Each structure stands twice: as structure tokens, then as C-alpha cells.
Amino acid sequence: MKRVICLYRVSTVGQVDHDDIPMQKLACREYAATHADWEIIDEISEKGVSGYKVSTNARDAIVEIKKRALLHQFDVLLVFMFDRIGRRDDETPFVVQWFVQQGIEVWSAREGEQRFDNHVDKLLNYIRFWQASGESEKTSIRVKTKHSQMVQDGQYRGGSLPYGYKLEHQGRTNKKNQEVRDLMIDEDEAAIVREIFDLLTNHGYGTNRVAQYLNEKGVKTKRGTTLWRGTSIRALIDNPIYIGIYHMQGVQSEPFEHLRIIDDNLFQRCQQTVKGRSTKNFGEEAVVFRTDTRSLLSGIIYCGHCGCRLCFNHHHEERKLAGGGTSVYDYETYRCYRKISSKRTCQGQTVYKAFALNEAVEQQVKMFLSKIESIPRERLMELASARNEETYKVAFKQAQKDFENAEKQVTALEEEAVKALTGESQLDLSVVNSMLVKHRAKLEAAHTAMEEAQTRMQAEKENAKETKAQIDELLSWAECFEKADIGTKHLIVARLVERVDVSTGYKVHIKFRISLKQFLGQE
């Protein structure tokens, strides 16, 4: 009797759930029963293992079967189809050949025995796995395309559920008429999300400070623990789902208002505030400073003589009065410590009253914002118009069409190559192979062009969103600056002002991060 080992493999967990392995077992057992001298001594299953992405050297099942082959513990390796052994054209054909060289017969319940008696057998073996490899590539592209379409259609693809949302049945069914669940806002969690964005954007909190705040309040994470971290807060605010947008690997949907928790303006402002950067129209990076202090200019004020950064100081003194009793003096200053430590290296003033400098800078910021406010909103919004967006959409559709045509041509030539090899076609195999190489190159180039067009189209959308967010932010600053508390003013000044240089006699020079002419495209 010939000793038979059966190998079963499925690539995804979904195939396991749909009883794909039992189907392979039944087919292999029925096929083995047709051979009177065969006896199945073992059945080995691989679940959720890709035959294309994972090398056979990294697959425990293949490694184990190879060891048993070297020990002559079986005579026949039986699979449902040969691609269950693998789908890599640069590896799997040689794995099959290795088993045969060890005296092991390799059989498929659907394709028969793979032999290596002559050159044609070797060529057929290679072509079989070459085709399987191509099918894997095309399947991968189809899956990515399908997922991209699901994103654009606003369908939940699975995976980790974002904080602030829940899954509910809304009456939608899939192609198999099975009811599926859709993403919906969880109002209790959504209130926490809004508070997180507000603390980060309007109250000067950092991500670690927000995490500590939530832990102290006993707010539970999606996993049901009170273990918030700064990294989880950062990941949360990076997710565009909070403005109603699904996303996947650079592909984004249009906003779905029923999923929106945060408005676009607050979302963009939070991104800029936390990441300590401005968008390209703001020029250089904007550093966001602490706001748990009464110092309006900390981090951006410098000595106009030596260039040293000035430090904020708060003084509390009790002075004795001539007639008896004491008087309390509270005052704040900015000091040049280079001047204090070495007078010769700085010719400027040592101490400046904080109130006077704060007031001077506030007046300049008010004037800047009043100019912004005086410009018609329609004029400002012209900057956000996506003039090239429609052009990029047309380019993407054409690139997609070219890719689909190239894919059809490659598939047709692959089929023709097999026919030429088996004698079903009158075409010369060398001619077909030559054409196939050229069309595969065209397919790859078309796929690259399609991805580039999609990237340009998405970048144009993002540019328009960012510009609108900047405009909304500037207008909101102009509206609220006059009555804002010190924390909010600090945030606004830090975003608008790059540096303040002060010289003897309270001569102040302010360098804004942008100019109005630059913002309006007049330079």
C-alpha cells in the first residue's frame, strides 16, 4: 500500500468559516478511494496562510512534510489542487520537483499527477504556478479595488471599531442576502471625542495630559479599560472618520454627515495644534507652546541685541511701608539671561515688563486679524477652490480604463500561451511569450499611472480642505481674539507669530508666519 499524506490550505479566515477545508478533505478522500493501493495516513491543514505572500520555508506544514519525506515516512503527497502547495512562480514549481526527486509522488484531486519525465512536464509544471502567481496578483488588485469602492460607498469594511461609534443593523443586506451591520454614532462616546478635540485645540492640553485626564475621570476605552495613552489619543485625532470620512491606504470617501462627530474646522485646527505644524500656506513650522501659564510670549520672544530667548518670570514681593504695615507687589517680566550672566556679551536691556510687551504684541495681532476680517469671505474662499480637481478626475478615469484594457490583453495572452503549449493554438509559443512580456510591462505601467493619478486627485482634494480650514481658523481667531482668555490668546499668537524681537526702550519687531499678500497669492 502507498502511504498518502493530504495537505489542505486556505488563505483567509473567511474561507475557514465557509467550510473550504472540509470541502478539500472530502474531495481528496474520494479521490484516494479510487486508488486501491492508497492509504491516507495523515491529513495536515493550514488555515489563513497565503500561498503567495508566505514562502514555503516559512510554512510549518511544508517544513514538516519535507522532513517526513527525507525520512521516507510516506509515498504520496495529495492536494485538492496544486496551488494549495503554493502560488509563487519563483519557488513552488521547484518545491514540487524536490518532492518528486525524493521519490514522493505529487497528486492533485483535480489535476492528476505532476510528473517530470521530460522537458514538457517541467515546462507545464512551471506554467501552472506562473499562472497561479498571476491570479494571486490579479486577486489582490481586485480585492483592493473592491475595498476602495466600499470606502467610497461608505460601507464599513471591518477591523477595529473606532471610539465614538457602534455597529447596528440598518436593514442593509449583502449579495448573499445576509443582513450586515453599519457604523453608527455612539452618543456617549461621541461626547468624550468632542471633549478630547476641545481640550487639545482650545485649552492647550497635550496628548499625554488628555490621556491622564481621561484615566482620572474613569473613562473606559473601547476595550473596557481605563488605560488611555498619549499614542492612543494621537491615533484617535488622526482618524478622518470623525468628520464622516472613511479611509483606506490613501483612498478617502466623501463626508457622510450621519457619521460626523467633529466639524472640519476643529479637526484641522487640532491636527495643526497637536502636531506642532502649520499647513504649507503658513510657511515654516509653528510650534505650539504650553498654555498653563500667564506668559503670552514664552518661546517666541527674543532679545533684539544678542538674539537670546527671553525667559518669563513671575515675582511676588512684600514691602514694608514707611508708616508701618506691608504692601504686596505682583509683577511679571521677561529677562535676558545672557545679559544677566555676562553683561559684555549683550548690550541690551536686562528686564522688560511683561505687561507692556504683551500689550504691544496683542495690538499688532489685533490689527493683523482685523485686516483679515475686512476682506470679503468670498474673496478668501476663492483660494480654496479646487481648480485642478476635475482635470485629475478625468486623468484617473482614463488611467483606470487603460489598466483594465491591459489586464484583459495579458489574460488573453496567458490563455493563448497554454493553448500553444498543448497544441490547441497554431500560434508560435515564442511569439506569444514575447508579446506577453511587452503587455505585462504595459499592465504594470498602467497600474502605476492609475495610482499616481489617484494620488494627485486626492492631494488636490486635501489641498482645498486645508485651505478652507485655514480661512475658517483665521476668521474664527479674528472674531474671538478680543474677548479670549490668556490660554486661547496664547494658542493664537503661537500660531500666527514666528518670533518677537525686543530692544532697549521697548522697541518691538514682530515677524508673522505669513503675510497677507502671501496668503492672498499676491507675491
LOGUSE-736352 format. One record per residue (C-alpha): x, y, z. Coordinates in steps of 0.25 Angstrom, whole numbers. Example, Ala and Ser with C-alpha at 12.3 -4.5 7.8 and 13.67 -1.06 7.14 Angstrom:
% residues 2
@east 49 | north -18 | up 31;
@east 55 | north -4 | up 29;
END
This chain:
% residues 523
@east 0 | north 0 | up 0;
@east 5 | north 14 | up -3;
@east 5 | north 23 | up 9;
@east -3 | north 36 | up 6;
@east -1 | north 50 | up 13;
@east -12 | north 60 | up 9;
@east -9 | north 75 | up 10;
@east -21 | north 85 | up 11;
@east -19 | north 100 | up 11;
@east -28 | north 113 | up 11;
@east -22 | north 127 | up 10;
@east -33 | north 134 | up 19;
@east -41 | north 132 | up 31;
@east -53 | north 135 | up 23;
@east -50 | north 122 | up 15;
@east -49 | north 114 | up 28;
@east -63 | north 120 | up 32;
@east -69 | north 115 | up 19;
@east -64 | north 101 | up 21;
@east -54 | north 101 | up 10;
@east -45 | north 91 | up 17;
@east -56 | north 81 | up 19;
@east -59 | north 82 | up 4;
@east -44 | north 79 | up 1;
@east -44 | north 67 | up 10;
@east -56 | north 61 | up 4;
@east -50 | north 63 | up -10;
@east -37 | north 57 | up -6;
@east -43 | north 45 | up 1;
@east -52 | north 42 | up -10;
@east -40 | north 43 | up -20;
@east -31 | north 34 | up -11;
@east -42 | north 23 | up -10;
@east -41 | north 22 | up -26;
@east -27 | north 16 | up -24;
@east -28 | north 3 | up -18;
@east -13 | north 3 | up -13;
@east -14 | north 16 | up -6;
@east -16 | north 18 | up 9;
@east -17 | north 32 | up 15;
@east -8 | north 32 | up 28;
@east -9 | north 47 | up 31;
@east -16 | north 60 | up 28;
@east -10 | north 73 | up 30;
@east -17 | north 87 | up 30;
@east -12 | north 101 | up 28;
@east -23 | north 111 | up 32;
@east -21 | north 126 | up 28;
@east -8 | north 124 | up 21;
@east -5 | north 131 | up 8;
@east 2 | north 122 | up -3;
@east 6 | north 135 | up -10;
@east 11 | north 144 | up 1;
@east 17 | north 133 | up 10;
@east 30 | north 126 | up 6;
@east 29 | north 111 | up 7;
@east 41 | north 112 | up 16;
@east 33 | north 119 | up 26;
@east 21 | north 110 | up 26;
@east 21 | north 100 | up 37;
@east 13 | north 90 | up 29;
@east 22 | north 89 | up 17;
@east 35 | north 89 | up 26;
@east 29 | north 77 | up 34;
@east 25 | north 69 | up 21;
@east 39 | north 71 | up 15;
@east 45 | north 65 | up 28;
@east 36 | north 53 | up 27;
@east 39 | north 52 | up 12;
@east 54 | north 51 | up 15;
@east 51 | north 40 | up 26;
@east 43 | north 32 | up 15;
@east 30 | north 32 | up 24;
@east 20 | north 34 | up 12;
@east 20 | north 31 | up -3;
@east 9 | north 41 | up -8;
@east 6 | north 56 | up -5;
@east -9 | north 58 | up -9;
@east -15 | north 72 | up -10;
@east -28 | north 77 | up -15;
@east -21 | north 86 | up -26;
@east -6 | north 88 | up -28;
@east -8 | north 103 | up -24;
@east -10 | north 98 | up -10;
@east 5 | north 95 | up -9;
@east 7 | north 110 | up -13;
@east 5 | north 121 | up -23;
@east 19 | north 126 | up -24;
@east 25 | north 124 | up -39;
@east 39 | north 126 | up -34;
@east 38 | north 116 | up -23;
@east 27 | north 106 | up -23;
@east 30 | north 99 | up -36;
@east 43 | north 95 | up -30;
@east 37 | north 90 | up -17;
@east 28 | north 81 | up -25;
@east 40 | north 76 | up -33;
@east 48 | north 74 | up -20;
@east 37 | north 64 | up -14;
@east 38 | north 56 | up -27;
@east 53 | north 55 | up -27;
@east 51 | north 50 | up -12;
@east 43 | north 38 | up -18;
@east 30 | north 45 | up -14;
@east 18 | north 45 | up -24;
@east 11 | north 58 | up -24;
@east -4 | north 57 | up -28;
@east -16 | north 67 | up -29;
@east -30 | north 62 | up -27;
@east -34 | north 71 | up -39;
@east -21 | north 71 | up -48;
@east -15 | north 57 | up -46;
@east -1 | north 54 | up -44;
@east 11 | north 64 | up -47;
@east 22 | north 57 | up -53;
@east 36 | north 61 | up -58;
@east 39 | north 50 | up -69;
@east 42 | north 60 | up -80;
@east 45 | north 75 | up -83;
@east 30 | north 77 | up -86;
@east 26 | north 72 | up -72;
@east 36 | north 82 | up -65;
@east 30 | north 94 | up -74;
@east 16 | north 90 | up -71;
@east 19 | north 90 | up -56;
@east 25 | north 104 | up -57;
@east 14 | north 110 | up -65;
@east 3 | north 104 | up -55;
@east 10 | north 112 | up -44;
@east 13 | north 124 | up -53;
@east -2 | north 125 | up -56;
@east -5 | north 123 | up -41;
@east 4 | north 134 | up -37;
@east -3 | north 143 | up -47;
@east -16 | north 140 | up -42;
@east -12 | north 144 | up -28;
@east -7 | north 157 | up -33;
@east -20 | north 160 | up -40;
@east -28 | north 155 | up -28;
@east -20 | north 165 | up -19;
@east -23 | north 176 | up -29;
@east -38 | north 173 | up -29;
@east -39 | north 172 | up -14;
@east -32 | north 185 | up -12;
@east -41 | north 191 | up -23;
@east -53 | north 185 | up -16;
@east -49 | north 191 | up -3;
@east -46 | north 204 | up -9;
@east -60 | north 204 | up -15;
@east -66 | north 200 | up -1;
@east -59 | north 212 | up 5;
@east -64 | north 222 | up -5;
@east -78 | north 216 | up -3;
@east -77 | north 218 | up 12;
@east -78 | north 203 | up 15;
@east -71 | north 198 | up 28;
@east -60 | north 188 | up 24;
@east -58 | north 182 | up 38;
@east -46 | north 183 | up 47;
@east -44 | north 191 | up 60;
@east -57 | north 199 | up 63;
@east -53 | north 214 | up 65;
@east -56 | north 220 | up 78;
@east -69 | north 228 | up 77;
@east -76 | north 218 | up 68;
@east -84 | north 205 | up 69;
@east -90 | north 195 | up 59;
@east -105 | north 193 | up 57;
@east -114 | north 186 | up 47;
@east -120 | north 197 | up 38;
@east -127 | north 187 | up 28;
@east -116 | north 186 | up 18;
@east -112 | north 173 | up 12;
@east -100 | north 167 | up 4;
@east -100 | north 160 | up -9;
@east -104 | north 147 | up -2;
@east -116 | north 154 | up 5;
@east -109 | north 153 | up 18;
@east -112 | north 165 | up 28;
@east -100 | north 173 | up 30;
@east -97 | north 184 | up 41;
@east -94 | north 198 | up 38;
@east -86 | north 208 | up 46;
@east -94 | north 218 | up 55;
@east -90 | north 229 | up 65;
@east -90 | north 225 | up 80;
@east -94 | north 238 | up 86;
@east -88 | north 235 | up 100;
@east -74 | north 232 | up 94;
@east -76 | north 243 | up 84;
@east -77 | north 253 | up 95;
@east -63 | north 249 | up 100;
@east -58 | north 250 | up 86;
@east -63 | north 265 | up 85;
@east -56 | north 267 | up 99;
@east -43 | north 262 | up 94;
@east -43 | north 270 | up 82;
@east -47 | north 283 | up 90;
@east -36 | north 280 | up 101;
@east -25 | north 279 | up 91;
@east -29 | north 290 | up 82;
@east -35 | north 301 | up 91;
@east -29 | north 298 | up 105;
@east -14 | north 295 | up 101;
@east -15 | north 281 | up 106;
@east -4 | north 271 | up 101;
@east -8 | north 256 | up 97;
@east -2 | north 251 | up 110;
@east -9 | north 261 | up 118;
@east -22 | north 257 | up 112;
@east -20 | north 242 | up 114;
@east -17 | north 245 | up 129;
@east -29 | north 253 | up 130;
@east -38 | north 242 | up 124;
@east -32 | north 232 | up 133;
@east -34 | north 240 | up 145;
@east -49 | north 242 | up 141;
@east -50 | north 227 | up 139;
@east -54 | north 228 | up 125;
@east -53 | north 214 | up 118;
@east -46 | north 211 | up 105;
@east -53 | north 203 | up 94;
@east -46 | north 190 | up 101;
@east -53 | north 194 | up 114;
@east -41 | north 198 | up 122;
@east -37 | north 211 | up 128;
@east -23 | north 211 | up 121;
@east -23 | north 223 | up 111;
@east -9 | north 226 | up 106;
@east -4 | north 238 | up 98;
@east -1 | north 229 | up 86;
@east -16 | north 225 | up 86;
@east -20 | north 240 | up 87;
@east -12 | north 243 | up 75;
@east -17 | north 231 | up 67;
@east -31 | north 236 | up 70;
@east -30 | north 250 | up 65;
@east -23 | north 245 | up 53;
@east -35 | north 237 | up 48;
@east -44 | north 245 | up 38;
@east -56 | north 237 | up 42;
@east -59 | north 247 | up 52;
@east -62 | north 257 | up 41;
@east -70 | north 246 | up 34;
@east -59 | north 241 | up 24;
@east -56 | north 226 | up 22;
@east -41 | north 224 | up 18;
@east -32 | north 213 | up 14;
@east -18 | north 214 | up 8;
@east -19 | north 227 | up 3;
@east -33 | north 226 | up -2;
@east -44 | north 234 | up 4;
@east -59 | north 235 | up 3;
@east -67 | north 248 | up 2;
@east -72 | north 252 | up 16;
@east -84 | north 245 | up 21;
@east -91 | north 255 | up 31;
@east -98 | north 244 | up 39;
@east -85 | north 239 | up 43;
@east -79 | north 253 | up 46;
@east -75 | north 256 | up 61;
@east -65 | north 268 | up 59;
@east -66 | north 279 | up 49;
@east -55 | north 281 | up 38;
@east -50 | north 294 | up 45;
@east -48 | north 288 | up 59;
@east -42 | north 275 | up 52;
@east -32 | north 283 | up 44;
@east -28 | north 292 | up 56;
@east -26 | north 280 | up 65;
@east -17 | north 274 | up 55;
@east -8 | north 286 | up 54;
@east -8 | north 289 | up 69;
@east -4 | north 275 | up 73;
@east 6 | north 272 | up 63;
@east 12 | north 286 | up 64;
@east 12 | north 289 | up 50;
@east 4 | north 298 | up 40;
@east 0 | north 295 | up 26;
@east 8 | north 300 | up 14;
@east 1 | north 313 | up 13;
@east 6 | north 317 | up 27;
@east 21 | north 315 | up 23;
@east 30 | north 310 | up 34;
@east 26 | north 300 | up 45;
@east 18 | north 306 | up 56;
@east 22 | north 301 | up 70;
@east 10 | north 300 | up 80;
@east 14 | north 304 | up 93;
@east 9 | north 302 | up 107;
@east -3 | north 310 | up 111;
@east -3 | north 307 | up 126;
@east 4 | north 320 | up 129;
@east 1 | north 335 | up 129;
@east 13 | north 337 | up 119;
@east 7 | north 341 | up 105;
@east 20 | north 341 | up 98;
@east 28 | north 329 | up 104;
@east 36 | north 322 | up 94;
@east 35 | north 333 | up 83;
@east 41 | north 345 | up 89;
@east 56 | north 349 | up 87;
@east 66 | north 359 | up 91;
@east 68 | north 369 | up 79;
@east 82 | north 371 | up 83;
@east 88 | north 357 | up 85;
@east 77 | north 348 | up 80;
@east 76 | north 340 | up 93;
@east 62 | north 335 | up 96;
@east 55 | north 343 | up 107;
@east 50 | north 336 | up 120;
@east 37 | north 339 | up 127;
@east 38 | north 342 | up 142;
@east 27 | north 344 | up 152;
@east 30 | north 352 | up 164;
@east 23 | north 353 | up 178;
@east 28 | north 363 | up 188;
@east 24 | north 368 | up 201;
@east 30 | north 382 | up 204;
@east 29 | north 389 | up 217;
@east 22 | north 403 | up 217;
@east 29 | north 415 | up 224;
@east 17 | north 417 | up 233;
@east 17 | north 402 | up 237;
@east 10 | north 390 | up 231;
@east 13 | north 383 | up 217;
@east 9 | north 384 | up 203;
@east 9 | north 373 | up 193;
@east 15 | north 374 | up 179;
@east 12 | north 364 | up 168;
@east 18 | north 367 | up 154;
@east 23 | north 359 | up 143;
@east 35 | north 361 | up 134;
@east 43 | north 355 | up 122;
@east 58 | north 354 | up 125;
@east 70 | north 353 | up 116;
@east 79 | north 343 | up 124;
@east 91 | north 345 | up 115;
@east 91 | north 360 | up 119;
@east 90 | north 355 | up 134;
@east 101 | north 345 | up 133;
@east 110 | north 353 | up 124;
@east 107 | north 368 | up 122;
@east 119 | north 369 | up 112;
@east 112 | north 359 | up 102;
@east 99 | north 367 | up 101;
@east 97 | north 382 | up 100;
@east 82 | north 381 | up 102;
@east 73 | north 383 | up 114;
@east 73 | north 372 | up 125;
@east 58 | north 372 | up 129;
@east 45 | north 376 | up 121;
@east 31 | north 377 | up 128;
@east 23 | north 366 | up 122;
@east 10 | north 374 | up 122;
@east 16 | north 385 | up 113;
@east 21 | north 375 | up 103;
@east 9 | north 366 | up 103;
@east 0 | north 378 | up 101;
@east 9 | north 383 | up 89;
@east 8 | north 369 | up 82;
@east -7 | north 368 | up 85;
@east -9 | north 381 | up 78;
@east -1 | north 376 | up 65;
@east -8 | north 363 | up 65;
@east -22 | north 370 | up 66;
@east -18 | north 379 | up 54;
@east -14 | north 367 | up 46;
@east -27 | north 359 | up 49;
@east -35 | north 372 | up 47;
@east -29 | north 373 | up 33;
@east -33 | north 358 | up 30;
@east -47 | north 361 | up 35;
@east -49 | north 373 | up 26;
@east -46 | north 364 | up 13;
@east -59 | north 358 | up 8;
@east -61 | north 344 | up 11;
@east -64 | north 341 | up -3;
@east -50 | north 346 | up -7;
@east -43 | north 337 | up 3;
@east -51 | north 325 | up -1;
@east -46 | north 326 | up -15;
@east -33 | north 321 | up -10;
@east -39 | north 308 | up -6;
@east -46 | north 305 | up -20;
@east -40 | north 292 | up -26;
@east -37 | north 297 | up -40;
@east -30 | north 285 | up -44;
@east -39 | north 274 | up -37;
@east -48 | north 272 | up -49;
@east -35 | north 270 | up -58;
@east -29 | north 260 | up -49;
@east -43 | north 252 | up -48;
@east -43 | north 251 | up -64;
@east -28 | north 247 | up -63;
@east -31 | north 236 | up -53;
@east -43 | north 230 | up -61;
@east -34 | north 229 | up -73;
@east -23 | north 223 | up -66;
@east -33 | north 213 | up -60;
@east -38 | north 209 | up -74;
@east -24 | north 207 | up -79;
@east -21 | north 198 | up -67;
@east -34 | north 190 | up -70;
@east -31 | north 188 | up -85;
@east -16 | north 184 | up -82;
@east -21 | north 174 | up -72;
@east -31 | north 168 | up -82;
@east -19 | north 167 | up -92;
@east -10 | north 160 | up -82;
@east -21 | north 150 | up -78;
@east -24 | north 146 | up -93;
@east -9 | north 144 | up -96;
@east -7 | north 135 | up -84;
@east -18 | north 127 | up -88;
@east -13 | north 126 | up -102;
@east 1 | north 122 | up -97;
@east -5 | north 110 | up -90;
@east -13 | north 106 | up -103;
@east 0 | north 108 | up -111;
@east 8 | north 99 | up -102;
@east -3 | north 88 | up -103;
@east -5 | north 89 | up -118;
@east -19 | north 95 | up -117;
@east -14 | north 108 | up -124;
@east -6 | north 110 | up -137;
@east 2 | north 122 | up -131;
@east 17 | north 120 | up -129;
@east 19 | north 119 | up -113;
@east 32 | north 128 | up -114;
@east 23 | north 139 | up -121;
@east 13 | north 138 | up -111;
@east 23 | north 139 | up -99;
@east 29 | north 151 | up -106;
@east 16 | north 158 | up -107;
@east 13 | north 154 | up -93;
@east 26 | north 161 | up -87;
@east 22 | north 174 | up -94;
@east 8 | north 174 | up -90;
@east 12 | north 171 | up -75;
@east 21 | north 183 | up -76;
@east 9 | north 191 | up -81;
@east 0 | north 186 | up -70;
@east 10 | north 190 | up -59;
@east 12 | north 204 | up -65;
@east -3 | north 205 | up -66;
@east -5 | north 201 | up -51;
@east 6 | north 211 | up -47;
@east -1 | north 222 | up -55;
@east -14 | north 219 | up -49;
@east -9 | north 220 | up -35;
@east -1 | north 233 | up -38;
@east -14 | north 239 | up -44;
@east -22 | north 235 | up -31;
@east -11 | north 241 | up -22;
@east -11 | north 254 | up -30;
@east -27 | north 255 | up -29;
@east -27 | north 252 | up -14;
@east -16 | north 262 | up -12;
@east -24 | north 273 | up -19;
@east -36 | north 270 | up -10;
@east -27 | north 271 | up 2;
@east -21 | north 284 | up -2;
@east -35 | north 290 | up -4;
@east -39 | north 285 | up 10;
@east -27 | north 290 | up 17;
@east -28 | north 304 | up 11;
@east -43 | north 305 | up 15;
@east -39 | north 301 | up 29;
@east -28 | north 312 | up 29;
@east -38 | north 322 | up 25;
@east -49 | north 317 | up 35;
@east -38 | north 317 | up 46;
@east -33 | north 331 | up 43;
@east -47 | north 337 | up 43;
@east -51 | north 330 | up 56;
@east -38 | north 336 | up 62;
@east -42 | north 350 | up 57;
@east -56 | north 348 | up 64;
@east -51 | north 343 | up 77;
@east -38 | north 349 | up 80;
@east -42 | north 361 | up 87;
@east -50 | north 354 | up 98;
@east -42 | north 341 | up 98;
@east -35 | north 337 | up 111;
@east -20 | north 336 | up 113;
@east -19 | north 322 | up 109;
@east -27 | north 324 | up 96;
@east -19 | north 336 | up 92;
@east -6 | north 329 | up 95;
@east -10 | north 318 | up 85;
@east -14 | north 328 | up 74;
@east -1 | north 336 | up 76;
@east 7 | north 324 | up 75;
@east 1 | north 320 | up 62;
@east 2 | north 334 | up 56;
@east 15 | north 339 | up 61;
@east 28 | north 333 | up 57;
@east 37 | north 342 | up 67;
@east 37 | north 355 | up 74;
@east 50 | north 363 | up 76;
@east 50 | north 374 | up 87;
@east 61 | north 384 | up 88;
@east 64 | north 395 | up 98;
@east 53 | north 405 | up 100;
@east 43 | north 394 | up 97;
@east 45 | north 395 | up 82;
@east 37 | north 383 | up 77;
@east 38 | north 376 | up 64;
@east 29 | north 365 | up 61;
@east 31 | north 354 | up 50;
@east 18 | north 348 | up 46;
@east 18 | north 334 | up 40;
@east 10 | north 338 | up 28;
@east 8 | north 352 | up 21;
@east -6 | north 356 | up 16;
@east 0 | north 357 | up 2;
@east 6 | north 343 | up 2;
@east -7 | north 338 | up 7;
@east -15 | north 344 | up -4;
@east -6 | north 340 | up -14;
@east -1 | north 354 | up -18;
@east 14 | north 351 | up -17;
END
